[in-house]
Amino acid sequence: MDPLLKWRGEFPILDHTTYMISNSLGAMPRGVYHAVRAYADSWAERGVRVWEEGWWEMAVGVGDQIAPLIGAGRGEISLHQNVTLTQAVISSCFDFRGPRNKVVMVELEFPSIQYFYHEQRRLGARVELLPTPNHMCIDLDKLLAAIDETTLLVPISQVLFRSSSIVDARAIVERAHRVGAHVILDLFQAAGTIPLDVRSLGVDFAVGGVLKWLCGGPGVAYLYVREDLRAKLRPALTGWIAHRRPFAFETGSIDARDDSFRYLNGTPQIPALYACQPGLDILNKIGSAAIREKSMRMTARLMESARTRGWHVNTPENPAERAGTVSVECPHAHEVCRELLARDILVDYRPKAGVRLSPHFYNREDECDLALSQMEEILKTGAWEKHAAAVTHA
């Protein structure tokens, strides 16, 4: 018996779909109904008083439920609307007009982050985007060599979104610190799939969101700042919630707090902060180690099954080098994905990756088998062709 399947009943969508898309949007916990109702009730019954009865602290307080999942401490996380905005807050702490103005990234980084930093060139940033030899892994030696005395920031994902390849973050942090650069570690595809310890890594910043493997829904991204940097840096992207006395409504420049509130700005996204908590509660009860152990079994099963069918897998074979997703490049992958969705087998497709299958702790092993057998059946029967015709017509 799989002990993690006792949580399966907490996710209503599993009753009528094969849900293999937690890398994109985690299944919604049943408890979200109660959480969102609690938000509505508090607003309806208490009105403006709810700000001083808990709402005001939520943009840091709810972060304490994320902290154990990434190895951070209480009060060390601030919560924002999305990861691109967390990058903007971090970037605003630095001046790109001096000689140390290089941003080093790999082309396998999530595009939104690339878009953001390329636009920082108008403020003086020099962006070095490193090509990679394949769509699966970064060239670590090339990345380390690019981090030099002119490097200011190194935004890098702990787990690459296309291939689920795990990056050697420790080597990157050590190299960056040796030359005085700062690392921004994106944990979006890592938290909830592999054990993490940002304090042990000594990483300067860590960002991510609850949308995917943490089953927290959209609207909540987290920002961790290393303790010795927290009060030292001054975000230019700021606002009244970062002020020591926000309700004094003082005019002029900000008197910023020294804690994680320092990295906040405007009024927080209260409904999303309610909605994310049931998923975080479940993940904390299970623990990353148990999830990781099951994930390695299920991803190995998917990879073996895909290769038996002669399909290429764009995910590392070594379990120590991969996280929770298996990217399968079968023939007509995009059209196969569309047909799987039509059959209530929820997966996604990404260019240069293929069909991405992402089993989580609430999945059964037979669901892995079903997804692959249905892919095979779709190809054999030509069921994929109707989607090709639709794409051509569009």
C-alpha positions as CSV (number, residue, x, y, z in Angstrom):
1,M,0.0,0.0,0.0
2,D,1.2,3.5,-0.9
3,P,0.8,5.6,2.3
4,L,0.7,8.9,0.3
5,L,-2.5,7.8,-1.4
6,K,-4.5,8.5,1.7
7,W,-4.3,12.2,0.6
8,R,-5.9,11.4,-2.7
9,G,-9.4,12.1,-1.5
10,E,-8.4,15.6,-0.7
11,F,-8.2,16.5,-4.4
12,P,-11.7,16.5,-6.1
13,I,-10.3,16.6,-9.7
14,L,-8.7,13.2,-9.2
15,D,-12.2,11.6,-9.2
16,H,-12.8,12.2,-12.9
17,T,-9.4,12.9,-14.5
18,T,-5.9,11.4,-14.7
19,Y,-4.1,14.4,-13.4
20,M,-0.4,14.4,-14.5
21,I,0.2,18.1,-14.8
22,S,1.3,19.3,-11.4
23,N,4.3,20.9,-13.0
24,S,1.9,23.4,-14.5
25,L,-0.9,23.7,-12.0
26,G,-1.2,21.5,-8.9
27,A,-4.5,19.9,-8.2
28,M,-6.8,21.9,-6.0
29,P,-7.2,20.6,-2.4
30,R,-10.8,20.3,-1.1
31,G,-9.8,22.6,1.7
32,V,-9.6,25.6,-0.6
33,Y,-13.4,25.8,-0.6
34,H,-13.3,26.4,3.2
35,A,-10.3,28.8,3.0
36,V,-11.9,31.0,0.4
37,R,-15.1,31.0,2.3
38,A,-13.2,32.0,5.4
39,Y,-11.8,35.0,3.5
40,A,-15.2,36.0,2.3
41,D,-16.7,35.6,5.8
42,S,-14.0,37.7,7.4
43,W,-14.5,40.5,4.9
44,A,-18.3,40.3,5.1
45,E,-18.5,40.2,8.9
46,R,-15.5,42.2,10.1
47,G,-15.1,44.7,7.2
48,V,-12.1,47.0,7.5
49,R,-11.2,45.7,10.9
50,V,-9.7,42.5,9.3
51,W,-6.6,44.4,8.3
52,E,-5.5,44.7,11.9
53,E,-7.0,41.2,12.7
54,G,-4.6,39.4,10.5
55,W,-4.7,40.5,6.9
56,W,-1.8,43.0,7.2
57,E,0.7,40.3,8.3
58,M,-0.3,37.6,5.8
59,A,2.2,38.6,3.1
60,V,4.9,37.4,5.4
61,G,3.0,35.2,7.9
62,V,1.8,32.7,5.3
63,G,5.4,32.5,4.1
64,D,6.1,30.6,7.3
65,Q,4.2,27.7,5.8
66,I,6.5,27.7,2.7
67,A,9.7,28.1,4.7
68,P,10.0,24.4,5.9
69,L,9.6,23.2,2.3
70,I,12.7,25.2,1.1
71,G,14.8,25.2,4.3
72,A,14.2,28.8,5.3
73,G,13.3,30.1,8.8
74,R,10.3,31.8,10.2
75,G,9.9,35.4,9.0
76,E,12.4,34.9,6.2
77,I,9.9,34.9,3.2
78,S,7.8,37.7,1.7
79,L,5.0,36.9,-0.7
80,H,4.3,38.5,-4.0
81,Q,2.0,38.0,-7.0
82,N,4.4,36.1,-9.3
83,V,8.0,35.2,-9.8
84,T,8.7,37.8,-12.4
85,L,7.8,40.4,-9.8
86,T,10.1,38.8,-7.2
87,Q,12.9,39.2,-9.8
88,A,12.0,42.8,-10.3
89,V,12.1,43.5,-6.5
90,I,15.6,41.9,-6.3
91,S,16.9,43.6,-9.4
92,S,15.7,47.0,-8.0
93,C,18.2,46.5,-5.1
94,F,21.1,46.9,-7.5
95,D,22.7,49.5,-9.8
96,F,23.6,48.3,-13.3
97,R,25.5,51.5,-14.2
98,G,28.8,50.5,-12.7
99,P,31.5,48.1,-13.9
100,R,29.8,45.2,-12.2
101,N,26.7,45.0,-14.3
102,K,26.6,41.6,-16.0
103,V,23.6,39.2,-15.7
104,V,24.5,35.6,-16.5
105,M,21.7,33.3,-17.6
106,V,21.3,30.1,-19.6
107,E,18.9,29.8,-22.6
108,L,17.1,27.0,-20.8
109,E,15.8,29.5,-18.2
110,F,12.1,30.1,-18.1
111,P,11.3,32.8,-20.8
112,S,9.6,35.3,-18.5
113,I,12.8,35.7,-16.6
114,Q,14.8,36.1,-19.8
115,Y,12.3,38.8,-21.0
116,F,12.6,40.7,-17.7
117,Y,16.4,40.8,-17.6
118,H,16.8,41.7,-21.3
119,E,14.7,44.7,-20.6
120,Q,17.1,45.7,-17.8
121,R,19.6,46.5,-20.5
122,R,18.0,49.9,-20.8
123,L,19.2,50.5,-17.2
124,G,22.7,49.4,-18.0
125,A,22.6,45.7,-17.5
126,R,24.8,43.5,-19.7
127,V,23.0,40.2,-20.3
128,E,25.1,37.1,-21.2
129,L,22.7,34.4,-22.3
130,L,24.6,31.1,-22.6
131,P,23.6,28.6,-25.3
132,T,23.3,25.0,-24.3
133,P,24.4,21.9,-26.2
134,N,20.9,20.2,-25.9
135,H,17.5,20.9,-24.5
136,M,18.0,18.8,-21.4
137,C,21.0,20.1,-19.3
138,I,23.0,23.2,-18.9
139,D,26.8,23.3,-19.6
140,L,27.9,23.8,-16.0
141,D,31.5,24.5,-16.9
142,K,30.5,27.2,-19.4
143,L,28.2,28.8,-16.8
144,L,30.8,28.8,-14.1
145,A,33.4,30.3,-16.5
146,A,31.0,33.1,-17.5
147,I,30.6,34.2,-13.8
148,D,33.4,36.7,-13.4
149,E,34.3,39.8,-11.5
150,T,31.9,41.9,-13.6
151,T,28.9,39.7,-12.8
152,L,26.3,41.1,-10.6
153,L,23.4,38.6,-10.8
154,V,23.0,35.0,-11.7
155,P,19.3,34.0,-12.1
156,I,19.2,30.2,-12.4
157,S,16.5,27.5,-11.9
158,Q,17.2,24.7,-9.5
159,V,15.1,22.5,-11.8
160,L,14.8,23.3,-15.5
161,F,11.2,23.6,-16.6
162,R,11.5,21.7,-20.0
163,S,13.5,18.6,-18.9
164,S,13.2,18.6,-15.1
165,S,17.0,18.4,-14.9
166,I,18.4,19.3,-11.5
167,V,21.1,22.0,-11.6
168,D,24.2,22.0,-9.4
169,A,23.2,25.1,-7.4
170,R,26.0,24.7,-4.8
171,A,28.7,24.9,-7.5
172,I,27.1,28.0,-8.9
173,V,26.7,29.7,-5.6
174,E,30.3,28.9,-4.6
175,R,31.6,30.3,-7.9
176,A,29.4,33.5,-7.7
177,H,30.4,34.2,-4.1
178,R,34.1,33.8,-5.0
179,V,33.9,36.7,-7.4
180,G,31.4,38.8,-5.5
181,A,28.2,38.0,-7.6
182,H,24.7,37.2,-6.3
183,V,22.7,34.1,-7.2
184,I,18.9,34.2,-7.5
185,L,17.7,30.5,-7.3
186,D,14.4,29.8,-8.8
187,L,12.7,26.9,-7.0
188,F,9.4,26.9,-8.9
189,Q,9.9,23.4,-10.3
190,A,11.9,22.2,-7.3
191,A,9.9,23.0,-4.2
192,G,7.5,20.1,-3.5
193,T,9.4,17.6,-5.6
194,I,12.9,17.5,-4.0
195,P,14.3,18.3,-0.6
196,L,15.7,21.9,-0.4
197,D,17.8,23.8,2.0
198,V,18.4,27.4,1.0
199,R,20.3,28.2,4.2
200,S,22.7,25.4,3.7
201,L,23.3,26.5,0.1
202,G,24.1,30.0,1.2
203,V,22.1,31.3,-1.7
204,D,21.6,35.0,-1.8
205,F,18.0,34.9,-3.0
206,A,15.4,32.2,-3.6
207,V,12.2,32.6,-5.5
208,G,9.3,30.4,-6.5
209,G,5.6,30.0,-6.5
210,V,2.9,27.8,-4.9
211,L,1.0,27.4,-8.2
212,K,2.6,24.0,-9.3
213,W,3.9,21.3,-7.0
214,L,2.8,23.1,-3.8
215,C,-0.9,22.9,-4.8
216,G,-1.5,26.5,-3.8
217,G,-3.1,28.1,-6.9
218,P,-2.1,31.3,-8.7
219,G,-1.3,34.6,-7.2
220,V,1.3,33.7,-4.6
221,A,5.1,33.7,-5.2
222,Y,7.7,33.7,-2.5
223,L,11.0,35.6,-2.0
224,Y,13.7,34.5,0.4
225,V,16.6,36.9,1.1
226,R,19.7,35.7,2.9
227,E,19.7,36.9,6.5
228,D,22.9,39.0,6.3
229,L,21.6,40.8,3.1
230,R,18.0,41.4,4.3
231,A,18.5,44.7,6.1
232,K,21.5,45.8,3.9
233,L,19.8,45.9,0.5
234,R,17.3,48.6,-0.5
235,P,14.7,47.7,-3.1
236,A,13.7,50.6,-5.3
237,L,10.5,48.7,-6.1
238,T,8.9,49.4,-2.8
239,G,5.7,50.8,-1.2
240,W,3.8,51.6,1.9
241,I,3.6,48.0,3.3
242,A,7.5,48.1,3.5
243,H,7.4,51.3,5.7
244,R,8.0,51.0,9.4
245,R,4.9,53.1,10.1
246,P,2.6,52.6,7.2
247,F,-0.5,54.0,8.9
248,A,1.3,57.2,9.8
249,F,1.0,58.1,6.1
250,E,4.3,60.0,6.2
251,T,5.3,61.9,3.1
252,G,8.7,61.8,1.4
253,S,11.1,58.9,1.2
254,I,10.5,55.6,2.9
255,D,11.7,54.6,6.3
256,A,12.0,50.9,5.3
257,R,11.7,48.0,7.7
258,D,14.7,45.7,8.3
259,D,12.8,42.4,8.0
260,S,11.1,40.6,5.1
261,F,8.4,43.3,5.0
262,R,11.2,45.4,3.5
263,Y,10.8,43.6,0.2
264,L,7.0,44.1,-0.1
265,N,5.4,47.1,-1.8
266,G,1.7,47.7,-2.3
267,T,-1.4,46.1,-0.8
268,P,-1.1,42.3,-0.7
269,Q,-3.2,39.7,-2.6
270,I,-5.3,38.6,0.3
271,P,-7.7,36.1,-1.4
272,A,-4.8,34.1,-2.9
273,L,-3.0,34.1,0.4
274,Y,-6.1,32.3,1.9
275,A,-6.4,29.9,-1.0
276,C,-2.8,28.7,-0.9
277,Q,-2.8,27.5,2.7
278,P,-4.6,24.1,2.4
279,G,-2.1,22.8,-0.1
280,L,0.9,24.0,1.9
281,D,-0.6,22.3,5.0
282,I,-0.8,19.0,3.2
283,L,2.7,19.3,1.7
284,N,4.2,20.0,5.2
285,K,2.4,17.1,6.7
286,I,3.8,14.7,4.1
287,G,7.3,16.2,3.8
288,S,9.6,16.6,0.8
289,A,11.5,13.4,1.5
290,A,8.5,11.1,1.1
291,I,7.4,12.9,-2.0
292,R,10.8,12.6,-3.5
293,E,11.0,8.9,-2.9
294,K,7.7,8.3,-4.6
295,S,8.5,10.7,-7.4
296,M,11.7,8.8,-8.3
297,R,9.7,5.6,-8.6
298,M,7.0,7.0,-10.8
299,T,9.3,9.0,-13.1
300,A,11.5,5.9,-13.5
301,R,8.4,3.9,-14.5
302,L,7.4,6.5,-17.0
303,M,10.8,6.7,-18.6
304,E,11.2,2.9,-18.9
305,S,7.7,2.7,-20.5
306,A,8.4,5.5,-22.9
307,R,11.7,4.0,-24.0
308,T,10.2,0.5,-24.4
309,R,7.9,2.1,-27.0
310,G,10.9,3.7,-28.8
311,W,10.2,7.3,-27.8
312,H,13.0,9.7,-26.9
313,V,13.0,11.1,-23.3
314,N,14.2,14.6,-22.7
315,T,14.7,14.1,-19.0
316,P,17.9,12.8,-17.3
317,E,18.0,9.1,-16.7
318,N,19.9,9.4,-13.4
319,P,17.3,9.9,-10.7
320,A,19.7,12.1,-8.8
321,E,19.7,14.5,-11.7
322,R,15.9,14.8,-12.4
323,A,13.0,16.1,-10.5
324,G,9.3,15.3,-10.9
325,T,8.6,15.7,-14.6
326,V,9.3,13.3,-17.5
327,S,9.3,14.9,-21.0
328,V,8.5,12.4,-23.7
329,E,9.2,13.3,-27.3
330,C,6.9,10.9,-29.2
331,P,5.8,11.4,-32.8
332,H,3.3,14.2,-33.3
333,A,3.7,15.1,-29.6
334,H,1.7,18.3,-29.7
335,E,-1.3,16.6,-31.3
336,V,-1.0,13.6,-29.0
337,C,-1.1,16.0,-26.0
338,R,-4.3,17.6,-27.3
339,E,-6.0,14.2,-27.7
340,L,-4.9,13.2,-24.2
341,L,-6.5,16.4,-22.8
342,A,-9.7,15.5,-24.7
343,R,-9.6,12.1,-22.9
344,D,-9.3,13.7,-19.5
345,I,-5.6,12.8,-19.2
346,L,-4.2,16.1,-18.2
347,V,-0.6,16.7,-19.4
348,D,1.0,19.5,-21.3
349,Y,3.3,20.0,-24.3
350,R,6.4,22.2,-24.6
351,P,8.5,22.8,-27.6
352,K,12.0,21.1,-27.4
353,A,10.6,18.9,-24.6
354,G,7.6,17.0,-25.9
355,V,4.7,15.8,-23.8
356,R,5.4,16.6,-20.1
357,L,4.0,14.1,-17.6
358,S,4.3,15.1,-14.0
359,P,2.9,12.6,-11.4
360,H,2.7,13.9,-7.8
361,F,2.2,12.2,-4.4
362,Y,-1.5,11.8,-5.1
363,N,-1.1,9.8,-8.3
364,R,-1.3,6.1,-8.6
365,E,1.3,4.1,-10.6
366,D,-1.4,2.7,-12.9
367,E,-2.1,6.3,-13.9
368,C,1.4,6.5,-15.3
369,D,0.8,3.3,-17.2
370,L,-2.5,4.6,-18.5
371,A,-1.0,7.8,-19.9
372,L,1.6,6.0,-21.8
373,S,-0.7,3.3,-23.2
374,Q,-3.1,6.0,-24.3
375,M,-0.3,7.9,-26.1
376,E,0.5,4.6,-27.9
377,E,-3.2,4.0,-28.8
378,I,-3.6,7.6,-30.1
379,L,-0.6,7.1,-32.4
380,K,-1.7,3.7,-33.6
381,T,-5.3,4.7,-34.4
382,G,-4.4,8.1,-35.9
383,A,-6.6,9.9,-33.3
384,W,-3.9,12.6,-33.2
385,E,-4.7,13.6,-36.8
386,K,-7.9,15.5,-36.1
387,H,-5.9,17.9,-33.9
388,A,-3.3,18.4,-36.7
389,A,-6.1,19.4,-39.0
390,A,-7.5,21.8,-36.5
391,V,-4.1,23.5,-36.1
392,T,-3.6,23.7,-39.9
393,H,-7.1,25.3,-40.3
394,A,-6.4,27.8,-37.6
